[in-house]
């Protein structure tokens, strides 16, 4: 198991950091492509369902979220909507509000690093 990975902790941590960073970049690109595609598509009119719903509806994943300080969360944190470390009580917010919360002292998530993407989006 793991014969293609280095045996020492230092190099394993380096690979972990690189993989997390690269995953963040991939997710940012996916979100950008999804936004671009959704802007190009016009929704077709849909007919009302004729029978009972076939399962619970699923809410769209927000682009940005706010995890307010509370039990288990020492400070307010800003997350990407698809961050695995976001917890269960993520409040969907706009990019503008996420930037404002960061400016007011909210902490960016150390896993998904929304500050790097928000700063780049805000400067364009």
Phi and psi restraints in degrees (range 20) as a CNS / XPLOR table:
assign (resid 1 and name C) (resid 2 and name N)
       (resid 2 and name CA) (resid 2 and name C) 1.0 74.3 20.0 2
assign (resid 2 and name N) (resid 2 and name CA)
       (resid 2 and name C) (resid 3 and name N) 1.0 25.7 20.0 2
assign (resid 2 and name C) (resid 3 and name N)
       (resid 3 and name CA) (resid 3 and name C) 1.0 -64.6 20.0 2
assign (resid 3 and name N) (resid 3 and name CA)
       (resid 3 and name C) (resid 4 and name N) 1.0 -19.3 20.0 2
assign (resid 3 and name C) (resid 4 and name N)
       (resid 4 and name CA) (resid 4 and name C) 1.0 -93.7 20.0 2
assign (resid 4 and name N) (resid 4 and name CA)
       (resid 4 and name C) (resid 5 and name N) 1.0 2.1 20.0 2
assign (resid 4 and name C) (resid 5 and name N)
       (resid 5 and name CA) (resid 5 and name C) 1.0 -105.2 20.0 2
assign (resid 5 and name N) (resid 5 and name CA)
       (resid 5 and name C) (resid 6 and name N) 1.0 152.1 20.0 2
assign (resid 5 and name C) (resid 6 and name N)
       (resid 6 and name CA) (resid 6 and name C) 1.0 -66.3 20.0 2
assign (resid 6 and name N) (resid 6 and name CA)
       (resid 6 and name C) (resid 7 and name N) 1.0 153.5 20.0 2
assign (resid 6 and name C) (resid 7 and name N)
       (resid 7 and name CA) (resid 7 and name C) 1.0 -83.8 20.0 2
assign (resid 7 and name N) (resid 7 and name CA)
       (resid 7 and name C) (resid 8 and name N) 1.0 -18.1 20.0 2
assign (resid 7 and name C) (resid 8 and name N)
       (resid 8 and name CA) (resid 8 and name C) 1.0 -97.7 20.0 2
assign (resid 8 and name N) (resid 8 and name CA)
       (resid 8 and name C) (resid 9 and name N) 1.0 151.9 20.0 2
assign (resid 8 and name C) (resid 9 and name N)
       (resid 9 and name CA) (resid 9 and name C) 1.0 -65.0 20.0 2
assign (resid 9 and name N) (resid 9 and name CA)
       (resid 9 and name C) (resid 10 and name N) 1.0 -37.2 20.0 2
assign (resid 9 and name C) (resid 10 and name N)
       (resid 10 and name CA) (resid 10 and name C) 1.0 -61.3 20.0 2
assign (resid 10 and name N) (resid 10 and name CA)
       (resid 10 and name C) (resid 11 and name N) 1.0 -49.1 20.0 2
assign (resid 10 and name C) (resid 11 and name N)
       (resid 11 and name CA) (resid 11 and name C) 1.0 -69.7 20.0 2
assign (resid 11 and name N) (resid 11 and name CA)
       (resid 11 and name C) (resid 12 and name N) 1.0 -34.6 20.0 2
assign (resid 11 and name C) (resid 12 and name N)
       (resid 12 and name CA) (resid 12 and name C) 1.0 -62.9 20.0 2
assign (resid 12 and name N) (resid 12 and name CA)
       (resid 12 and name C) (resid 13 and name N) 1.0 -42.1 20.0 2
assign (resid 12 and name C) (resid 13 and name N)
       (resid 13 and name CA) (resid 13 and name C) 1.0 -65.0 20.0 2
assign (resid 13 and name N) (resid 13 and name CA)
       (resid 13 and name C) (resid 14 and name N) 1.0 -37.4 20.0 2
assign (resid 13 and name C) (resid 14 and name N)
       (resid 14 and name CA) (resid 14 and name C) 1.0 -62.3 20.0 2
assign (resid 14 and name N) (resid 14 and name CA)
       (resid 14 and name C) (resid 15 and name N) 1.0 -45.6 20.0 2
assign (resid 14 and name C) (resid 15 and name N)
       (resid 15 and name CA) (resid 15 and name C) 1.0 -63.3 20.0 2
assign (resid 15 and name N) (resid 15 and name CA)
       (resid 15 and name C) (resid 16 and name N) 1.0 -38.7 20.0 2
assign (resid 15 and name C) (resid 16 and name N)
       (resid 16 and name CA) (resid 16 and name C) 1.0 -61.8 20.0 2
assign (resid 16 and name N) (resid 16 and name CA)
       (resid 16 and name C) (resid 17 and name N) 1.0 -44.7 20.0 2
assign (resid 16 and name C) (resid 17 and name N)
       (resid 17 and name CA) (resid 17 and name C) 1.0 -63.0 20.0 2
assign (resid 17 and name N) (resid 17 and name CA)
       (resid 17 and name C) (resid 18 and name N) 1.0 -44.8 20.0 2
assign (resid 17 and name C) (resid 18 and name N)
       (resid 18 and name CA) (resid 18 and name C) 1.0 -61.4 20.0 2
assign (resid 18 and name N) (resid 18 and name CA)
       (resid 18 and name C) (resid 19 and name N) 1.0 -45.5 20.0 2
assign (resid 18 and name C) (resid 19 and name N)
       (resid 19 and name CA) (resid 19 and name C) 1.0 -62.9 20.0 2
assign (resid 19 and name N) (resid 19 and name CA)
       (resid 19 and name C) (resid 20 and name N) 1.0 -41.6 20.0 2
assign (resid 19 and name C) (resid 20 and name N)
       (resid 20 and name CA) (resid 20 and name C) 1.0 -64.0 20.0 2
assign (resid 20 and name N) (resid 20 and name CA)
       (resid 20 and name C) (resid 21 and name N) 1.0 -43.2 20.0 2
assign (resid 20 and name C) (resid 21 and name N)
       (resid 21 and name CA) (resid 21 and name C) 1.0 -62.8 20.0 2
assign (resid 21 and name N) (resid 21 and name CA)
       (resid 21 and name C) (resid 22 and name N) 1.0 -45.6 20.0 2
assign (resid 21 and name C) (resid 22 and name N)
       (resid 22 and name CA) (resid 22 and name C) 1.0 -65.8 20.0 2
assign (resid 22 and name N) (resid 22 and name CA)
       (resid 22 and name C) (resid 23 and name N) 1.0 -38.6 20.0 2
assign (resid 22 and name C) (resid 23 and name N)
       (resid 23 and name CA) (resid 23 and name C) 1.0 -62.4 20.0 2
assign (resid 23 and name N) (resid 23 and name CA)
       (resid 23 and name C) (resid 24 and name N) 1.0 -38.9 20.0 2
assign (resid 23 and name C) (resid 24 and name N)
       (resid 24 and name CA) (resid 24 and name C) 1.0 -62.0 20.0 2
assign (resid 24 and name N) (resid 24 and name CA)
       (resid 24 and name C) (resid 25 and name N) 1.0 -43.0 20.0 2
assign (resid 24 and name C) (resid 25 and name N)
       (resid 25 and name CA) (resid 25 and name C) 1.0 -63.9 20.0 2
assign (resid 25 and name N) (resid 25 and name CA)
       (resid 25 and name C) (resid 26 and name N) 1.0 -40.9 20.0 2
assign (resid 25 and name C) (resid 26 and name N)
       (resid 26 and name CA) (resid 26 and name C) 1.0 -63.3 20.0 2
assign (resid 26 and name N) (resid 26 and name CA)
       (resid 26 and name C) (resid 27 and name N) 1.0 -45.7 20.0 2
assign (resid 26 and name C) (resid 27 and name N)
       (resid 27 and name CA) (resid 27 and name C) 1.0 -64.3 20.0 2
assign (resid 27 and name N) (resid 27 and name CA)
       (resid 27 and name C) (resid 28 and name N) 1.0 -37.4 20.0 2
assign (resid 27 and name C) (resid 28 and name N)
       (resid 28 and name CA) (resid 28 and name C) 1.0 -64.2 20.0 2
assign (resid 28 and name N) (resid 28 and name CA)
       (resid 28 and name C) (resid 29 and name N) 1.0 -40.6 20.0 2
assign (resid 28 and name C) (resid 29 and name N)
       (resid 29 and name CA) (resid 29 and name C) 1.0 -67.7 20.0 2
assign (resid 29 and name N) (resid 29 and name CA)
       (resid 29 and name C) (resid 30 and name N) 1.0 -40.8 20.0 2
assign (resid 29 and name C) (resid 30 and name N)
       (resid 30 and name CA) (resid 30 and name C) 1.0 -60.4 20.0 2
assign (resid 30 and name N) (resid 30 and name CA)
       (resid 30 and name C) (resid 31 and name N) 1.0 -45.8 20.0 2
assign (resid 30 and name C) (resid 31 and name N)
       (resid 31 and name CA) (resid 31 and name C) 1.0 -61.6 20.0 2
assign (resid 31 and name N) (resid 31 and name CA)
       (resid 31 and name C) (resid 32 and name N) 1.0 -40.8 20.0 2
assign (resid 31 and name C) (resid 32 and name N)
       (resid 32 and name CA) (resid 32 and name C) 1.0 -65.1 20.0 2
assign (resid 32 and name N) (resid 32 and name CA)
       (resid 32 and name C) (resid 33 and name N) 1.0 -42.8 20.0 2
assign (resid 32 and name C) (resid 33 and name N)
       (resid 33 and name CA) (resid 33 and name C) 1.0 -67.2 20.0 2
assign (resid 33 and name N) (resid 33 and name CA)
       (resid 33 and name C) (resid 34 and name N) 1.0 -40.3 20.0 2
assign (resid 33 and name C) (resid 34 and name N)
       (resid 34 and name CA) (resid 34 and name C) 1.0 -63.2 20.0 2
assign (resid 34 and name N) (resid 34 and name CA)
       (resid 34 and name C) (resid 35 and name N) 1.0 -42.6 20.0 2
assign (resid 34 and name C) (resid 35 and name N)
       (resid 35 and name CA) (resid 35 and name C) 1.0 -62.1 20.0 2
assign (resid 35 and name N) (resid 35 and name CA)
       (resid 35 and name C) (resid 36 and name N) 1.0 -44.3 20.0 2
assign (resid 35 and name C) (resid 36 and name N)
       (resid 36 and name CA) (resid 36 and name C) 1.0 -61.9 20.0 2
assign (resid 36 and name N) (resid 36 and name CA)
       (resid 36 and name C) (resid 37 and name N) 1.0 -43.8 20.0 2
assign (resid 36 and name C) (resid 37 and name N)
       (resid 37 and name CA) (resid 37 and name C) 1.0 -66.9 20.0 2
assign (resid 37 and name N) (resid 37 and name CA)
       (resid 37 and name C) (resid 38 and name N) 1.0 -39.4 20.0 2
assign (resid 37 and name C) (resid 38 and name N)
       (resid 38 and name CA) (resid 38 and name C) 1.0 -69.0 20.0 2
assign (resid 38 and name N) (resid 38 and name CA)
       (resid 38 and name C) (resid 39 and name N) 1.0 -29.1 20.0 2
assign (resid 38 and name C) (resid 39 and name N)
       (resid 39 and name CA) (resid 39 and name C) 1.0 -74.5 20.0 2
assign (resid 39 and name N) (resid 39 and name CA)
       (resid 39 and name C) (resid 40 and name N) 1.0 -28.9 20.0 2
assign (resid 39 and name C) (resid 40 and name N)
       (resid 40 and name CA) (resid 40 and name C) 1.0 -80.9 20.0 2
assign (resid 40 and name N) (resid 40 and name CA)
       (resid 40 and name C) (resid 41 and name N) 1.0 -24.6 20.0 2
assign (resid 40 and name C) (resid 41 and name N)
       (resid 41 and name CA) (resid 41 and name C) 1.0 -91.4 20.0 2
assign (resid 41 and name N) (resid 41 and name CA)
       (resid 41 and name C) (resid 42 and name N) 1.0 138.3 20.0 2
assign (resid 41 and name C) (resid 42 and name N)
       (resid 42 and name CA) (resid 42 and name C) 1.0 -104.2 20.0 2
assign (resid 42 and name N) (resid 42 and name CA)
       (resid 42 and name C) (resid 43 and name N) 1.0 132.1 20.0 2
assign (resid 42 and name C) (resid 43 and name N)
       (resid 43 and name CA) (resid 43 and name C) 1.0 -67.7 20.0 2
assign (resid 43 and name N) (resid 43 and name CA)
       (resid 43 and name C) (resid 44 and name N) 1.0 133.6 20.0 2
assign (resid 43 and name C) (resid 44 and name N)
       (resid 44 and name CA) (resid 44 and name C) 1.0 -81.6 20.0 2
assign (resid 44 and name N) (resid 44 and name CA)
       (resid 44 and name C) (resid 45 and name N) 1.0 147.1 20.0 2
assign (resid 44 and name C) (resid 45 and name N)
       (resid 45 and name CA) (resid 45 and name C) 1.0 -63.4 20.0 2
assign (resid 45 and name N) (resid 45 and name CA)
       (resid 45 and name C) (resid 46 and name N) 1.0 139.3 20.0 2
assign (resid 45 and name C) (resid 46 and name N)
       (resid 46 and name CA) (resid 46 and name C) 1.0 -113.9 20.0 2
assign (resid 46 and name N) (resid 46 and name CA)
       (resid 46 and name C) (resid 47 and name N) 1.0 145.4 20.0 2
assign (resid 46 and name C) (resid 47 and name N)
       (resid 47 and name CA) (resid 47 and name C) 1.0 -83.6 20.0 2
assign (resid 47 and name N) (resid 47 and name CA)
       (resid 47 and name C) (resid 48 and name N) 1.0 153.2 20.0 2
assign (resid 47 and name C) (resid 48 and name N)
       (resid 48 and name CA) (resid 48 and name C) 1.0 -66.9 20.0 2
assign (resid 48 and name N) (resid 48 and name CA)
       (resid 48 and name C) (resid 49 and name N) 1.0 142.4 20.0 2
assign (resid 48 and name C) (resid 49 and name N)
       (resid 49 and name CA) (resid 49 and name C) 1.0 -63.8 20.0 2
assign (resid 49 and name N) (resid 49 and name CA)
       (resid 49 and name C) (resid 50 and name N) 1.0 140.9 20.0 2
assign (resid 49 and name C) (resid 50 and name N)
       (resid 50 and name CA) (resid 50 and name C) 1.0 -88.2 20.0 2
assign (resid 50 and name N) (resid 50 and name CA)
       (resid 50 and name C) (resid 51 and name N) 1.0 -18.9 20.0 2
assign (resid 50 and name C) (resid 51 and name N)
       (resid 51 and name CA) (resid 51 and name C) 1.0 -127.3 20.0 2
assign (resid 51 and name N) (resid 51 and name CA)
       (resid 51 and name C) (resid 52 and name N) 1.0 -171.0 20.0 2
assign (resid 51 and name C) (resid 52 and name N)
       (resid 52 and name CA) (resid 52 and name C) 1.0 -68.8 20.0 2
assign (resid 52 and name N) (resid 52 and name CA)
       (resid 52 and name C) (resid 53 and name N) 1.0 155.9 20.0 2
assign (resid 52 and name C) (resid 53 and name N)
       (resid 53 and name CA) (resid 53 and name C) 1.0 -61.7 20.0 2
assign (resid 53 and name N) (resid 53 and name CA)
       (resid 53 and name C) (resid 54 and name N) 1.0 146.3 20.0 2
assign (resid 53 and name C) (resid 54 and name N)
       (resid 54 and name CA) (resid 54 and name C) 1.0 -96.9 20.0 2
assign (resid 54 and name N) (resid 54 and name CA)
       (resid 54 and name C) (resid 55 and name N) 1.0 26.8 20.0 2
assign (resid 54 and name C) (resid 55 and name N)
       (resid 55 and name CA) (resid 55 and name C) 1.0 145.6 20.0 2
assign (resid 55 and name N) (resid 55 and name CA)
       (resid 55 and name C) (resid 56 and name N) 1.0 169.6 20.0 2
assign (resid 55 and name C) (resid 56 and name N)
       (resid 56 and name CA) (resid 56 and name C) 1.0 -69.0 20.0 2
assign (resid 56 and name N) (resid 56 and name CA)
       (resid 56 and name C) (resid 57 and name N) 1.0 143.6 20.0 2
assign (resid 56 and name C) (resid 57 and name N)
       (resid 57 and name CA) (resid 57 and name C) 1.0 -71.3 20.0 2
assign (resid 57 and name N) (resid 57 and name CA)
       (resid 57 and name C) (resid 58 and name N) 1.0 156.7 20.0 2
assign (resid 57 and name C) (resid 58 and name N)
       (resid 58 and name CA) (resid 58 and name C) 1.0 -123.9 20.0 2
assign (resid 58 and name N) (resid 58 and name CA)
       (resid 58 and name C) (resid 59 and name N) 1.0 126.3 20.0 2
assign (resid 58 and name C) (resid 59 and name N)
       (resid 59 and name CA) (resid 59 and name C) 1.0 -71.1 20.0 2
assign (resid 59 and name N) (resid 59 and name CA)
       (resid 59 and name C) (resid 60 and name N) 1.0 149.4 20.0 2
assign (resid 59 and name C) (resid 60 and name N)
       (resid 60 and name CA) (resid 60 and name C) 1.0 -67.7 20.0 2
assign (resid 60 and name N) (resid 60 and name CA)
       (resid 60 and name C) (resid 61 and name N) 1.0 141.8 20.0 2
assign (resid 60 and name C) (resid 61 and name N)
       (resid 61 and name CA) (resid 61 and name C) 1.0 -72.4 20.0 2
assign (resid 61 and name N) (resid 61 and name CA)
       (resid 61 and name C) (resid 62 and name N) 1.0 126.3 20.0 2
assign (resid 61 and name C) (resid 62 and name N)
       (resid 62 and name CA) (resid 62 and name C) 1.0 -70.7 20.0 2
assign (resid 62 and name N) (resid 62 and name CA)
       (resid 62 and name C) (resid 63 and name N) 1.0 157.1 20.0 2
assign (resid 62 and name C) (resid 63 and name N)
       (resid 63 and name CA) (resid 63 and name C) 1.0 -71.8 20.0 2
assign (resid 63 and name N) (resid 63 and name CA)
       (resid 63 and name C) (resid 64 and name N) 1.0 -37.9 20.0 2
assign (resid 63 and name C) (resid 64 and name N)
       (resid 64 and name CA) (resid 64 and name C) 1.0 -135.2 20.0 2
assign (resid 64 and name N) (resid 64 and name CA)
       (resid 64 and name C) (resid 65 and name N) 1.0 151.6 20.0 2
assign (resid 64 and name C) (resid 65 and name N)
       (resid 65 and name CA) (resid 65 and name C) 1.0 -146.9 20.0 2
assign (resid 65 and name N) (resid 65 and name CA)
       (resid 65 and name C) (resid 66 and name N) 1.0 160.1 20.0 2
assign (resid 65 and name C) (resid 66 and name N)
       (resid 66 and name CA) (resid 66 and name C) 1.0 -122.0 20.0 2
assign (resid 66 and name N) (resid 66 and name CA)
       (resid 66 and name C) (resid 67 and name N) 1.0 123.0 20.0 2
assign (resid 66 and name C) (resid 67 and name N)
       (resid 67 and name CA) (resid 67 and name C) 1.0 -105.5 20.0 2
assign (resid 67 and name N) (resid 67 and name CA)
       (resid 67 and name C) (resid 68 and name N) 1.0 107.1 20.0 2
assign (resid 67 and name C) (resid 68 and name N)
       (resid 68 and name CA) (resid 68 and name C) 1.0 -74.1 20.0 2
assign (resid 68 and name N) (resid 68 and name CA)
       (resid 68 and name C) (resid 69 and name N) 1.0 151.6 20.0 2
assign (resid 68 and name C) (resid 69 and name N)
       (resid 69 and name CA) (resid 69 and name C) 1.0 -60.4 20.0 2
assign (resid 69 and name N) (resid 69 and name CA)
       (resid 69 and name C) (resid 70 and name N) 1.0 142.8 20.0 2
assign (resid 69 and name C) (resid 70 and name N)
       (resid 70 and name CA) (resid 70 and name C) 1.0 176.1 20.0 2
assign (resid 70 and name N) (resid 70 and name CA)
       (resid 70 and name C) (resid 71 and name N) 1.0 -154.9 20.0 2
assign (resid 70 and name C) (resid 71 and name N)
       (resid 71 and name CA) (resid 71 and name C) 1.0 -63.9 20.0 2
assign (resid 71 and name N) (resid 71 and name CA)
       (resid 71 and name C) (resid 72 and name N) 1.0 122.9 20.0 2
assign (resid 71 and name C) (resid 72 and name N)
       (resid 72 and name CA) (resid 72 and name C) 1.0 82.5 20.0 2
assign (resid 72 and name N) (resid 72 and name CA)
       (resid 72 and name C) (resid 73 and name N) 1.0 -10.0 20.0 2
assign (resid 72 and name C) (resid 73 and name N)
       (resid 73 and name CA) (resid 73 and name C) 1.0 -125.4 20.0 2
assign (resid 73 and name N) (resid 73 and name CA)
       (resid 73 and name C) (resid 74 and name N) 1.0 100.5 20.0 2
assign (resid 73 and name C) (resid 74 and name N)
       (resid 74 and name CA) (resid 74 and name C) 1.0 -67.1 20.0 2
assign (resid 74 and name N) (resid 74 and name CA)
       (resid 74 and name C) (resid 75 and name N) 1.0 -31.6 20.0 2
assign (resid 74 and name C) (resid 75 and name N)
       (resid 75 and name CA) (resid 75 and name C) 1.0 -136.9 20.0 2
assign (resid 75 and name N) (resid 75 and name CA)
       (resid 75 and name C) (resid 76 and name N) 1.0 160.8 20.0 2
assign (resid 75 and name C) (resid 76 and name N)
       (resid 76 and name CA) (resid 76 and name C) 1.0 -64.9 20.0 2
assign (resid 76 and name N) (resid 76 and name CA)
       (resid 76 and name C) (resid 77 and name N) 1.0 134.0 20.0 2
assign (resid 76 and name C) (resid 77 and name N)
       (resid 77 and name CA) (resid 77 and name C) 1.0 -125.4 20.0 2
assign (resid 77 and name N) (resid 77 and name CA)
       (resid 77 and name C) (resid 78 and name N) 1.0 145.4 20.0 2
assign (resid 77 and name C) (resid 78 and name N)
       (resid 78 and name CA) (resid 78 and name C) 1.0 -102.3 20.0 2
assign (resid 78 and name N) (resid 78 and name CA)
       (resid 78 and name C) (resid 79 and name N) 1.0 135.2 20.0 2
assign (resid 78 and name C) (resid 79 and name N)
       (resid 79 and name CA) (resid 79 and name C) 1.0 -130.8 20.0 2
assign (resid 79 and name N) (resid 79 and name CA)
       (resid 79 and name C) (resid 80 and name N) 1.0 158.5 20.0 2
assign (resid 79 and name C) (resid 80 and name N)
       (resid 80 and name CA) (resid 80 and name C) 1.0 -73.0 20.0 2
assign (resid 80 and name N) (resid 80 and name CA)
       (resid 80 and name C) (resid 81 and name N) 1.0 150.1 20.0 2
assign (resid 80 and name C) (resid 81 and name N)
       (resid 81 and name CA) (resid 81 and name C) 1.0 -61.0 20.0 2
assign (resid 81 and name N) (resid 81 and name CA)
       (resid 81 and name C) (resid 82 and name N) 1.0 -29.5 20.0 2
assign (resid 81 and name C) (resid 82 and name N)
       (resid 82 and name CA) (resid 82 and name C) 1.0 -96.6 20.0 2
assign (resid 82 and name N) (resid 82 and name CA)
       (resid 82 and name C) (resid 83 and name N) 1.0 14.3 20.0 2
assign (resid 82 and name C) (resid 83 and name N)
       (resid 83 and name CA) (resid 83 and name C) 1.0 -70.4 20.0 2
assign (resid 83 and name N) (resid 83 and name CA)
       (resid 83 and name C) (resid 84 and name N) 1.0 132.4 20.0 2
assign (resid 83 and name C) (resid 84 and name N)
       (resid 84 and name CA) (resid 84 and name C) 1.0 -73.1 20.0 2
assign (resid 84 and name N) (resid 84 and name CA)
       (resid 84 and name C) (resid 85 and name N) 1.0 -16.9 20.0 2
assign (resid 84 and name C) (resid 85 and name N)
       (resid 85 and name CA) (resid 85 and name C) 1.0 -97.0 20.0 2
assign (resid 85 and name N) (resid 85 and name CA)
       (resid 85 and name C) (resid 86 and name N) 1.0 13.0 20.0 2
assign (resid 85 and name C) (resid 86 and name N)
       (resid 86 and name CA) (resid 86 and name C) 1.0 -74.3 20.0 2
assign (resid 86 and name N) (resid 86 and name CA)
       (resid 86 and name C) (resid 87 and name N) 1.0 -20.0 20.0 2
assign (resid 86 and name C) (resid 87 and name N)
       (resid 87 and name CA) (resid 87 and name C) 1.0 83.3 20.0 2
assign (resid 87 and name N) (resid 87 and name CA)
       (resid 87 and name C) (resid 88 and name N) 1.0 -170.0 20.0 2
assign (resid 87 and name C) (resid 88 and name N)
       (resid 88 and name CA) (resid 88 and name C) 1.0 -99.9 20.0 2
assign (resid 88 and name N) (resid 88 and name CA)
       (resid 88 and name C) (resid 89 and name N) 1.0 -16.4 20.0 2
assign (resid 88 and name C) (resid 89 and name N)
       (resid 89 and name CA) (resid 89 and name C) 1.0 -107.6 20.0 2
assign (resid 89 and name N) (resid 89 and name CA)
       (resid 89 and name C) (resid 90 and name N) 1.0 48.2 20.0 2
assign (resid 89 and name C) (resid 90 and name N)
       (resid 90 and name CA) (resid 90 and name C) 1.0 -80.5 20.0 2
assign (resid 90 and name N) (resid 90 and name CA)
       (resid 90 and name C) (resid 91 and name N) 1.0 128.3 20.0 2
assign (resid 90 and name C) (resid 91 and name N)
       (resid 91 and name CA) (resid 91 and name C) 1.0 -99.4 20.0 2
assign (resid 91 and name N) (resid 91 and name CA)
       (resid 91 and name C) (resid 92 and name N) 1.0 122.6 20.0 2
assign (resid 91 and name C) (resid 92 and name N)
       (resid 92 and name CA) (resid 92 and name C) 1.0 -66.4 20.0 2
assign (resid 92 and name N) (resid 92 and name CA)
       (resid 92 and name C) (resid 93 and name N) 1.0 133.8 20.0 2
assign (resid 92 and name C) (resid 93 and name N)
       (resid 93 and name CA) (resid 93 and name C) 1.0 -137.0 20.0 2
assign (resid 93 and name N) (resid 93 and name CA)
       (resid 93 and name C) (resid 94 and name N) 1.0 160.3 20.0 2
assign (resid 93 and name C) (resid 94 and name N)
       (resid 94 and name CA) (resid 94 and name C) 1.0 -77.4 20.0 2
assign (resid 94 and name N) (resid 94 and name CA)
       (resid 94 and name C) (resid 95 and name N) 1.0 165.8 20.0 2
assign (resid 94 and name C) (resid 95 and name N)
       (resid 95 and name CA) (resid 95 and name C) 1.0 -61.0 20.0 2
assign (resid 95 and name N) (resid 95 and name CA)
       (resid 95 and name C) (resid 96 and name N) 1.0 -38.3 20.0 2
assign (resid 95 and name C) (resid 96 and name N)
       (resid 96 and name CA) (resid 96 and name C) 1.0 -63.8 20.0 2
assign (resid 96 and name N) (resid 96 and name CA)
       (resid 96 and name C) (resid 97 and name N) 1.0 -44.0 20.0 2
assign (resid 96 and name C) (resid 97 and name N)
       (resid 97 and name CA) (resid 97 and name C) 1.0 -67.6 20.0 2
assign (resid 97 and name N) (resid 97 and name CA)
       (resid 97 and name C) (resid 98 and name N) 1.0 -38.4 20.0 2
assign (resid 97 and name C) (resid 98 and name N)
       (resid 98 and name CA) (resid 98 and name C) 1.0 -60.9 20.0 2
assign (resid 98 and name N) (resid 98 and name CA)
       (resid 98 and name C) (resid 99 and name N) 1.0 -43.4 20.0 2
assign (resid 98 and name C) (resid 99 and name N)
       (resid 99 and name CA) (resid 99 and name C) 1.0 -62.0 20.0 2
assign (resid 99 and name N) (resid 99 and name CA)
       (resid 99 and name C) (resid 100 and name N) 1.0 -43.3 20.0 2
assign (resid 99 and name C) (resid 100 and name N)
       (resid 100 and name CA) (resid 100 and name C) 1.0 -64.0 20.0 2
assign (resid 100 and name N) (resid 100 and name CA)
       (resid 100 and name C) (resid 101 and name N) 1.0 -40.6 20.0 2
assign (resid 100 and name C) (resid 101 and name N)
       (resid 101 and name CA) (resid 101 and name C) 1.0 -64.2 20.0 2
assign (resid 101 and name N) (resid 101 and name CA)
       (resid 101 and name C) (resid 102 and name N) 1.0 -41.3 20.0 2
assign (resid 101 and name C) (resid 102 and name N)
       (resid 102 and name CA) (resid 102 and name C) 1.0 -62.3 20.0 2
assign (resid 102 and name N) (resid 102 and name CA)
       (resid 102 and name C) (resid 103 and name N) 1.0 -41.2 20.0 2
assign (resid 102 and name C) (resid 103 and name N)
       (resid 103 and name CA) (resid 103 and name C) 1.0 -65.9 20.0 2
assign (resid 103 and name N) (resid 103 and name CA)
       (resid 103 and name C) (resid 104 and name N) 1.0 -29.6 20.0 2
assign (resid 103 and name C) (resid 104 and name N)
       (resid 104 and name CA) (resid 104 and name C) 1.0 -86.6 20.0 2
assign (resid 104 and name N) (resid 104 and name CA)
       (resid 104 and name C) (resid 105 and name N) 1.0 3.6 20.0 2
assign (resid 104 and name C) (resid 105 and name N)
       (resid 105 and name CA) (resid 105 and name C) 1.0 112.3 20.0 2
assign (resid 105 and name N) (resid 105 and name CA)
       (resid 105 and name C) (resid 106 and name N) 1.0 -0.5 20.0 2
assign (resid 105 and name C) (resid 106 and name N)
       (resid 106 and name CA) (resid 106 and name C) 1.0 -65.6 20.0 2
assign (resid 106 and name N) (resid 106 and name CA)
       (resid 106 and name C) (resid 107 and name N) 1.0 147.6 20.0 2
assign (resid 106 and name C) (resid 107 and name N)
       (resid 107 and name CA) (resid 107 and name C) 1.0 -91.0 20.0 2
assign (resid 107 and name N) (resid 107 and name CA)
       (resid 107 and name C) (resid 108 and name N) 1.0 138.1 20.0 2
assign (resid 107 and name C) (resid 108 and name N)
       (resid 108 and name CA) (resid 108 and name C) 1.0 -76.6 20.0 2
assign (resid 108 and name N) (resid 108 and name CA)
       (resid 108 and name C) (resid 109 and name N) 1.0 146.0 20.0 2
assign (resid 108 and name C) (resid 109 and name N)
       (resid 109 and name CA) (resid 109 and name C) 1.0 -61.4 20.0 2
assign (resid 109 and name N) (resid 109 and name CA)
       (resid 109 and name C) (resid 110 and name N) 1.0 135.9 20.0 2
assign (resid 109 and name C) (resid 110 and name N)
       (resid 110 and name CA) (resid 110 and name C) 1.0 -75.5 20.0 2
assign (resid 110 and name N) (resid 110 and name CA)
       (resid 110 and name C) (resid 111 and name N) 1.0 -13.8 20.0 2
assign (resid 110 and name C) (resid 111 and name N)
       (resid 111 and name CA) (resid 111 and name C) 1.0 -89.5 20.0 2
assign (resid 111 and name N) (resid 111 and name CA)
       (resid 111 and name C) (resid 112 and name N) 1.0 -55.5 20.0 2
assign (resid 111 and name C) (resid 112 and name N)
       (resid 112 and name CA) (resid 112 and name C) 1.0 -92.5 20.0 2
assign (resid 112 and name N) (resid 112 and name CA)
       (resid 112 and name C) (resid 113 and name N) 1.0 -11.2 20.0 2
assign (resid 112 and name C) (resid 113 and name N)
       (resid 113 and name CA) (resid 113 and name C) 1.0 45.9 20.0 2
assign (resid 113 and name N) (resid 113 and name CA)
       (resid 113 and name C) (resid 114 and name N) 1.0 61.1 20.0 2
assign (resid 113 and name C) (resid 114 and name N)
       (resid 114 and name CA) (resid 114 and name C) 1.0 -65.7 20.0 2
assign (resid 114 and name N) (resid 114 and name CA)
       (resid 114 and name C) (resid 115 and name N) 1.0 -23.2 20.0 2
assign (resid 114 and name C) (resid 115 and name N)
       (resid 115 and name CA) (resid 115 and name C) 1.0 -61.5 20.0 2
assign (resid 115 and name N) (resid 115 and name CA)
       (resid 115 and name C) (resid 116 and name N) 1.0 -35.8 20.0 2
assign (resid 115 and name C) (resid 116 and name N)
       (resid 116 and name CA) (resid 116 and name C) 1.0 -67.4 20.0 2
assign (resid 116 and name N) (resid 116 and name CA)
       (resid 116 and name C) (resid 117 and name N) 1.0 -40.5 20.0 2
assign (resid 116 and name C) (resid 117 and name N)
       (resid 117 and name CA) (resid 117 and name C) 1.0 -74.3 20.0 2
assign (resid 117 and name N) (resid 117 and name CA)
       (resid 117 and name C) (resid 118 and name N) 1.0 -43.5 20.0 2
assign (resid 117 and name C) (resid 118 and name N)
       (resid 118 and name CA) (resid 118 and name C) 1.0 -63.1 20.0 2
assign (resid 118 and name N) (resid 118 and name CA)
       (resid 118 and name C) (resid 119 and name N) 1.0 -39.2 20.0 2
assign (resid 118 and name C) (resid 119 and name N)
       (resid 119 and name CA) (resid 119 and name C) 1.0 -65.3 20.0 2
assign (resid 119 and name N) (resid 119 and name CA)
       (resid 119 and name C) (resid 120 and name N) 1.0 -38.4 20.0 2
assign (resid 119 and name C) (resid 120 and name N)
       (resid 120 and name CA) (resid 120 and name C) 1.0 -69.4 20.0 2
assign (resid 120 and name N) (resid 120 and name CA)
       (resid 120 and name C) (resid 121 and name N) 1.0 -40.4 20.0 2
assign (resid 120 and name C) (resid 121 and name N)
       (resid 121 and name CA) (resid 121 and name C) 1.0 -68.1 20.0 2
assign (resid 121 and name N) (resid 121 and name CA)
       (resid 121 and name C) (resid 122 and name N) 1.0 -35.1 20.0 2
assign (resid 121 and name C) (resid 122 and name N)
       (resid 122 and name CA) (resid 122 and name C) 1.0 -72.8 20.0 2
assign (resid 122 and name N) (resid 122 and name CA)
       (resid 122 and name C) (resid 123 and name N) 1.0 -23.4 20.0 2
assign (resid 122 and name C) (resid 123 and name N)
       (resid 123 and name CA) (resid 123 and name C) 1.0 -90.4 20.0 2
assign (resid 123 and name N) (resid 123 and name CA)
       (resid 123 and name C) (resid 124 and name N) 1.0 -5.9 20.0 2
